[in-house]
Amino acid sequence: MEKRKIPDAVLNLLGAAITLCAVLEYFTGKPDALGSIGTGCFRYFTTDSNVLAAIACAAVFICRLKGGKLPKPVLLLKFTGTVAVTVTLLTVVFFLGPTSYLKSGWPGYMRMFEGNTLVLHLIMPLLCLISLLTCERERISFRESLWALLPTAVYAVVYFIAVWILKAWPDFYGFTFGGKAYMVPVSGAAMLGLTLGLACLLRRLMSRKEKA
C-alpha cells in the first residue's frame, strides 16, 4: 500500500482540481453545453455528485500527504463520492445519451461530453474509480457501504418535490416520462436500485485479495 500513496495523491489532486475548474466554468457567464449557468448548476445531480467526489478527493490527498492509512470516514466519503459520480456516468451513457436528441436526430452523446460536461460526466468518474479500485482497496462492511445511498436518496426527494409538487424545476432528467405520476416512485426506486448495485459491486471489488 505504501507504494500507492504517491499515485493516489496525484490522482486525487487531479480529480479535485479539474472538478473545481469545471464547476467554476458555470460562473463565467457562459452557459455550458446543456444551458446551465451560475448557481443553477447545483440543481443537477451531475454537479452535486462531482462536488462531493471532489471534496472526498481533496480529503484523500491531504491524508496521503500526512502518511499512514486512510481514516475510515475519509475512505467512506471517497467510496460514497465514487458511487455517486458513477451513477452520473451510467445515467448519461444508458439513459440521457440515448433519450436526448440533437436537432439532427442523432443521440445526444456529443452534447453530454462537451466542454466542462466531459469532465463531470466522464473524466472525474473514471479518475475516482481508478483511484478507489487500485490505490484505496480496503475492506468495508455492507452496512458501511449503505452510506453510498444517501446522496441519491436525498437528491431524489429534492428533485421530485421541486418538479412534481412545487413545479419549481422542469423535469430536465425526464424521470417522470412526460408527467406520469406513477413514474415518480418507479424512477426513484430504479435510481436507488442502481446505486445499491454499484455500492455492492465496488465494495466487492475493493475487498478482493490481490494476487501475490
Contacts in CASP RR format, 6 or more apart in sequence:
PFRMAT RR
TARGET T0000
AUTHOR 0000-0000-0000
METHOD contacts of the structure
MODEL  1
MEKRKIPDAVLNLLGAAITLCAVLEYFTGKPDALGSIGTGCFRYFTTDSN
VLAAIACAAVFICRLKGGKLPKPVLLLKFTGTVAVTVTLLTVVFFLGPTS
YLKSGWPGYMRMFEGNTLVLHLIMPLLCLISLLTCERERISFRESLWALL
PTAVYAVVYFIAVWILKAWPDFYGFTFGGKAYMVPVSGAAMLGLTLGLAC
LLRRLMSRKEKA
1 69 0 8 1.000
4 134 0 8 1.000
4 135 0 8 1.000
5 64 0 8 1.000
5 67 0 8 1.000
5 68 0 8 1.000
5 135 0 8 1.000
6 64 0 8 1.000
7 134 0 8 1.000
7 135 0 8 1.000
8 60 0 8 1.000
8 64 0 8 1.000
8 131 0 8 1.000
8 135 0 8 1.000
8 136 0 8 1.000
9 60 0 8 1.000
9 61 0 8 1.000
9 64 0 8 1.000
9 65 0 8 1.000
11 57 0 8 1.000
11 127 0 8 1.000
11 130 0 8 1.000
11 131 0 8 1.000
11 135 0 8 1.000
12 57 0 8 1.000
12 58 0 8 1.000
12 60 0 8 1.000
12 61 0 8 1.000
12 64 0 8 1.000
12 131 0 8 1.000
13 57 0 8 1.000
13 61 0 8 1.000
14 127 0 8 1.000
15 53 0 8 1.000
15 54 0 8 1.000
15 57 0 8 1.000
15 124 0 8 1.000
15 127 0 8 1.000
15 128 0 8 1.000
16 54 0 8 1.000
16 55 0 8 1.000
16 57 0 8 1.000
16 58 0 8 1.000
16 61 0 8 1.000
18 119 0 8 1.000
18 123 0 8 1.000
18 124 0 8 1.000
18 127 0 8 1.000
19 50 0 8 1.000
19 51 0 8 1.000
19 53 0 8 1.000
19 54 0 8 1.000
19 57 0 8 1.000
19 119 0 8 1.000
19 120 0 8 1.000
19 124 0 8 1.000
20 54 0 8 1.000
21 116 0 8 1.000
21 119 0 8 1.000
22 50 0 8 1.000
22 116 0 8 1.000
22 119 0 8 1.000
22 120 0 8 1.000
22 124 0 8 1.000
23 41 0 8 1.000
23 47 0 8 1.000
23 50 0 8 1.000
23 51 0 8 1.000
23 54 0 8 1.000
23 116 0 8 1.000
23 120 0 8 1.000
25 32 0 8 1.000
25 115 0 8 1.000
25 116 0 8 1.000
26 32 0 8 1.000
26 36 0 8 1.000
26 37 0 8 1.000
26 38 0 8 1.000
26 40 0 8 1.000
26 41 0 8 1.000
26 47 0 8 1.000
26 116 0 8 1.000
27 37 0 8 1.000
27 38 0 8 1.000
29 37 0 8 1.000
29 38 0 8 1.000
30 37 0 8 1.000
31 37 0 8 1.000
32 41 0 8 1.000
32 114 0 8 1.000
32 115 0 8 1.000
32 116 0 8 1.000
32 117 0 8 1.000
33 111 0 8 1.000
33 112 0 8 1.000
33 114 0 8 1.000
33 115 0 8 1.000
33 117 0 8 1.000
34 111 0 8 1.000
34 112 0 8 1.000
34 117 0 8 1.000
36 44 0 8 1.000
36 47 0 8 1.000
41 47 0 8 1.000
42 48 0 8 1.000
42 51 0 8 1.000
43 162 0 8 1.000
43 169 0 8 1.000
44 172 0 8 1.000
45 84 0 8 1.000
45 87 0 8 1.000
45 88 0 8 1.000
45 91 0 8 1.000
45 151 0 8 1.000
45 152 0 8 1.000
45 155 0 8 1.000
45 159 0 8 1.000
45 173 0 8 1.000
46 88 0 8 1.000
46 92 0 8 1.000
46 117 0 8 1.000
46 120 0 8 1.000
46 121 0 8 1.000
47 120 0 8 1.000
48 84 0 8 1.000
48 151 0 8 1.000
48 155 0 8 1.000
49 81 0 8 1.000
49 84 0 8 1.000
49 85 0 8 1.000
49 87 0 8 1.000
49 88 0 8 1.000
49 151 0 8 1.000
50 85 0 8 1.000
50 88 0 8 1.000
50 119 0 8 1.000
50 120 0 8 1.000
50 124 0 8 1.000
52 80 0 8 1.000
52 81 0 8 1.000
52 84 0 8 1.000
52 85 0 8 1.000
52 151 0 8 1.000
53 78 0 8 1.000
53 81 0 8 1.000
53 82 0 8 1.000
53 84 0 8 1.000
53 85 0 8 1.000
53 124 0 8 1.000
53 125 0 8 1.000
53 128 0 8 1.000
54 124 0 8 1.000
55 77 0 8 1.000
56 74 0 8 1.000
56 77 0 8 1.000
56 78 0 8 1.000
56 80 0 8 1.000
56 81 0 8 1.000
56 82 0 8 1.000
56 128 0 8 1.000
57 78 0 8 1.000
57 127 0 8 1.000
57 128 0 8 1.000
57 131 0 8 1.000
59 74 0 8 1.000
59 77 0 8 1.000
59 78 0 8 1.000
60 70 0 8 1.000
60 74 0 8 1.000
60 78 0 8 1.000
60 131 0 8 1.000
60 136 0 8 1.000
63 70 0 8 1.000
63 71 0 8 1.000
63 74 0 8 1.000
69 138 0 8 1.000
70 78 0 8 1.000
70 136 0 8 1.000
70 138 0 8 1.000
72 140 0 8 1.000
72 144 0 8 1.000
75 136 0 8 1.000
75 138 0 8 1.000
75 140 0 8 1.000
76 140 0 8 1.000
76 144 0 8 1.000
76 147 0 8 1.000
78 128 0 8 1.000
78 131 0 8 1.000
78 132 0 8 1.000
78 136 0 8 1.000
79 132 0 8 1.000
79 140 0 8 1.000
79 145 0 8 1.000
79 147 0 8 1.000
79 148 0 8 1.000
79 199 0 8 1.000
79 202 0 8 1.000
79 203 0 8 1.000
79 206 0 8 1.000
80 147 0 8 1.000
80 148 0 8 1.000
80 150 0 8 1.000
80 151 0 8 1.000
81 128 0 8 1.000
81 148 0 8 1.000
81 151 0 8 1.000
82 125 0 8 1.000
82 128 0 8 1.000
82 129 0 8 1.000
82 132 0 8 1.000
82 202 0 8 1.000
83 148 0 8 1.000
83 151 0 8 1.000
83 195 0 8 1.000
83 198 0 8 1.000
83 199 0 8 1.000
83 202 0 8 1.000
84 148 0 8 1.000
84 151 0 8 1.000
84 152 0 8 1.000
84 195 0 8 1.000
85 124 0 8 1.000
85 125 0 8 1.000
85 128 0 8 1.000
86 125 0 8 1.000
86 128 0 8 1.000
86 129 0 8 1.000
86 198 0 8 1.000
86 202 0 8 1.000
87 152 0 8 1.000
87 191 0 8 1.000
87 194 0 8 1.000
87 195 0 8 1.000
87 198 0 8 1.000
88 120 0 8 1.000
88 121 0 8 1.000
88 125 0 8 1.000
89 121 0 8 1.000
89 122 0 8 1.000
89 125 0 8 1.000
89 126 0 8 1.000
90 194 0 8 1.000
90 198 0 8 1.000
91 173 0 8 1.000
91 191 0 8 1.000
91 194 0 8 1.000
92 112 0 8 1.000
92 113 0 8 1.000
92 121 0 8 1.000
92 122 0 8 1.000
96 108 0 8 1.000
96 112 0 8 1.000
96 173 0 8 1.000
97 107 0 8 1.000
97 108 0 8 1.000
97 109 0 8 1.000
97 112 0 8 1.000
98 107 0 8 1.000
99 174 0 8 1.000
100 107 0 8 1.000
100 108 0 8 1.000
100 111 0 8 1.000
100 112 0 8 1.000
101 107 0 8 1.000
101 108 0 8 1.000
102 108 0 8 1.000
102 110 0 8 1.000
102 111 0 8 1.000
111 117 0 8 1.000
112 121 0 8 1.000
113 121 0 8 1.000
113 122 0 8 1.000
132 202 0 8 1.000
132 206 0 8 1.000
133 202 0 8 1.000
133 205 0 8 1.000
133 206 0 8 1.000
136 206 0 8 1.000
137 205 0 8 1.000
137 206 0 8 1.000
137 207 0 8 1.000
137 208 0 8 1.000
137 210 0 8 1.000
138 206 0 8 1.000
139 206 0 8 1.000
139 207 0 8 1.000
140 203 0 8 1.000
140 206 0 8 1.000
140 207 0 8 1.000
142 200 0 8 1.000
142 203 0 8 1.000
145 199 0 8 1.000
145 200 0 8 1.000
145 202 0 8 1.000
145 203 0 8 1.000
146 196 0 8 1.000
146 199 0 8 1.000
148 195 0 8 1.000
148 196 0 8 1.000
148 198 0 8 1.000
148 199 0 8 1.000
149 192 0 8 1.000
149 195 0 8 1.000
149 196 0 8 1.000
149 199 0 8 1.000
152 191 0 8 1.000
152 192 0 8 1.000
152 195 0 8 1.000
153 192 0 8 1.000
156 188 0 8 1.000
156 191 0 8 1.000
156 192 0 8 1.000
159 169 0 8 1.000
159 173 0 8 1.000
159 175 0 8 1.000
160 175 0 8 1.000
160 184 0 8 1.000
160 188 0 8 1.000
162 168 0 8 1.000
162 169 0 8 1.000
163 169 0 8 1.000
163 170 0 8 1.000
163 171 0 8 1.000
163 175 0 8 1.000
163 176 0 8 1.000
164 176 0 8 1.000
164 181 0 8 1.000
164 184 0 8 1.000
171 178 0 8 1.000
171 179 0 8 1.000
175 183 0 8 1.000
175 184 0 8 1.000
175 187 0 8 1.000
175 188 0 8 1.000
175 191 0 8 1.000
176 183 0 8 1.000
176 184 0 8 1.000
176 187 0 8 1.000
177 183 0 8 1.000
177 187 0 8 1.000
END
